[in-house]
């Protein structure tokens, strides 16, 4: 997260930016704040078929959020220093909140079927962990067009 914050500050300080740098930043964000949190979820026990569908949708929402940002960054209002004034949808680094919660659960050995909410069996073959819905909600919030969050 520190490197993610610093790369934008350095680019604004140097008054340089490139399309390649923007795309590499988005790729790093997707891996750090999209794929890695989904892998954490999978590794602590969210492995049912429905869990993996929701985690895959979460990653797809991260891709869509970053792609939309890159496509619209030129048209979003900016202040005098070149920073945008708001985010459309939640920024992808907000997923660190979920990762912190997973870290807490790991520390307290609440893994697999002991995750908060346990596991819900919808039928003999279909189950999911309600905890995975946090990923679904986070993904939806990332791609929300109406949610505008002021950038500090």
C-alpha positions as CSV (number, residue, x, y, z in Angstrom):
1,X,0.0,0.0,0.0
2,X,2.9,2.4,0.8
3,X,4.4,1.9,-2.7
4,X,0.9,2.4,-4.2
5,X,0.6,5.7,-2.4
6,X,4.2,6.8,-3.2
7,X,4.2,6.1,-6.9
8,X,1.4,8.7,-7.5
9,X,3.1,11.2,-5.3
10,X,6.4,10.8,-7.1
11,X,4.8,11.1,-10.5
12,X,3.0,14.3,-9.5
13,X,6.2,15.7,-7.8
14,X,8.2,15.0,-11.0
15,X,5.2,16.2,-13.2
16,X,5.6,13.1,-15.3
17,X,3.2,10.4,-16.2
18,X,3.0,7.8,-18.9
19,X,0.4,5.4,-20.2
20,X,2.7,2.5,-19.5
21,X,3.2,3.6,-15.9
22,X,-0.6,4.0,-15.4
23,X,-1.2,0.5,-16.8
24,X,1.5,-1.1,-14.7
25,X,0.1,0.7,-11.6
26,X,-3.3,-0.8,-12.4
27,X,-1.8,-4.3,-12.9
28,X,0.0,-4.1,-9.6
29,X,-3.2,-2.8,-7.9
30,X,-5.2,-5.7,-9.4
31,X,-2.7,-8.3,-8.1
32,X,-2.2,-6.7,-4.7
33,X,-5.7,-5.6,-3.9
34,X,-7.8,-8.0,-6.1
35,X,-6.1,-11.4,-6.7
36,X,-4.2,-11.6,-3.4
37,X,-7.3,-11.0,-1.1
38,X,-9.2,-13.6,-3.1
39,X,-6.3,-16.1,-2.7
40,X,-6.3,-15.3,1.1
41,X,-10.0,-16.1,1.2
42,X,-9.5,-19.4,-0.7
43,X,-6.6,-20.3,1.6
44,X,-8.6,-19.8,4.8
45,X,-11.3,-22.1,3.6
46,X,-13.7,-20.4,1.2
47,X,-13.4,-23.1,-1.4
48,X,-16.9,-24.2,-2.2
49,X,-18.2,-23.8,-5.8
50,X,-20.3,-20.8,-4.9
51,X,-17.4,-19.3,-2.9
52,X,-15.1,-19.5,-5.9
53,X,-17.8,-18.0,-8.2
54,X,-18.1,-15.0,-5.8
55,X,-14.3,-14.6,-5.5
56,X,-14.0,-14.7,-9.3
57,X,-16.7,-12.1,-9.6
58,X,-14.8,-10.0,-7.0
59,X,-11.6,-10.2,-9.1
60,X,-13.6,-9.3,-12.3
61,X,-15.1,-6.3,-10.5
62,X,-11.6,-5.2,-9.6
63,X,-10.6,-5.5,-13.2
64,X,-13.7,-3.5,-14.3
65,X,-13.1,-0.9,-11.7
66,X,-9.5,-0.3,-12.7
67,X,-10.3,-0.4,-16.5
68,X,-13.1,2.2,-16.0
69,X,-10.8,4.4,-14.0
70,X,-8.1,4.3,-16.6
71,X,-10.6,5.0,-19.4
72,X,-12.2,7.9,-17.6
73,X,-9.3,9.4,-15.6
74,X,-8.9,12.2,-18.2
75,X,-12.5,13.4,-17.9
76,X,-12.7,13.2,-14.0
77,X,-12.3,16.7,-12.4
78,X,-8.8,17.4,-10.9
79,X,-7.5,19.9,-8.5
80,X,-4.5,22.3,-9.1
81,X,-1.9,19.6,-8.2
82,X,-3.4,17.1,-10.7
83,X,-5.2,14.9,-8.2
84,X,-8.7,13.7,-8.9
85,X,-11.3,15.1,-6.6
86,X,-13.4,11.9,-6.1
87,X,-13.5,8.1,-6.9
88,X,-16.4,6.5,-8.7
89,X,-17.0,3.4,-6.6
90,X,-14.7,2.4,-3.8
91,X,-11.0,2.3,-4.7
92,X,-9.6,-1.2,-5.0
93,X,-7.2,-0.7,-2.0
94,X,-10.2,-0.7,0.3
95,X,-10.0,-4.5,0.1
96,X,-7.2,-4.3,2.6
97,X,-10.0,-4.0,5.2
98,X,-11.1,-7.5,4.3
99,X,-7.5,-8.8,4.4
100,X,-7.1,-7.3,7.8
101,X,-10.2,-9.1,9.0
102,X,-8.9,-12.3,7.5
103,X,-5.7,-11.8,9.4
104,X,-7.6,-11.4,12.6
105,X,-9.5,-14.6,11.9
106,X,-6.3,-16.5,11.2
107,X,-4.8,-15.2,14.4
108,X,-7.8,-16.5,16.3
109,X,-7.9,-19.8,14.3
110,X,-11.3,-19.2,12.8
111,X,-10.7,-21.0,9.6
112,X,-12.6,-23.3,7.2
113,X,-16.0,-24.1,8.7
114,X,-15.3,-21.9,11.7
115,X,-15.3,-18.7,9.7
116,X,-18.0,-16.2,10.9
117,X,-21.3,-17.5,9.7
118,X,-20.0,-21.0,9.3
119,X,-21.0,-22.7,6.2
120,X,-24.5,-22.8,4.7
121,X,-25.6,-25.9,2.9
122,X,-28.2,-24.9,0.3
123,X,-28.5,-28.5,-0.8
124,X,-26.5,-31.7,-0.4
125,X,-24.1,-30.5,-3.2
126,X,-24.3,-26.7,-2.9
127,X,-22.8,-24.8,0.0
128,X,-21.1,-21.5,0.7
129,X,-19.5,-19.5,3.5
130,X,-21.6,-16.3,4.2
131,X,-18.3,-14.5,5.0
132,X,-17.6,-14.6,1.2
133,X,-20.4,-12.1,0.7
134,X,-18.1,-9.4,2.0
135,X,-16.1,-10.0,-1.2
136,X,-19.3,-9.7,-3.2
137,X,-20.3,-6.5,-1.6
138,X,-16.8,-5.1,-2.0
139,X,-16.8,-6.0,-5.7
140,X,-20.2,-4.3,-6.2
141,X,-19.1,-1.2,-4.4
142,X,-16.0,-1.0,-6.6
143,X,-18.0,-0.9,-9.8
144,X,-20.8,1.3,-8.5
145,X,-21.2,4.3,-10.8
146,X,-23.4,6.3,-8.4
147,X,-21.1,5.9,-5.4
148,X,-18.7,8.9,-5.4
149,X,-16.1,8.9,-2.6
150,X,-14.1,12.2,-2.1
151,X,-10.3,11.6,-2.5
152,X,-8.3,12.9,0.4
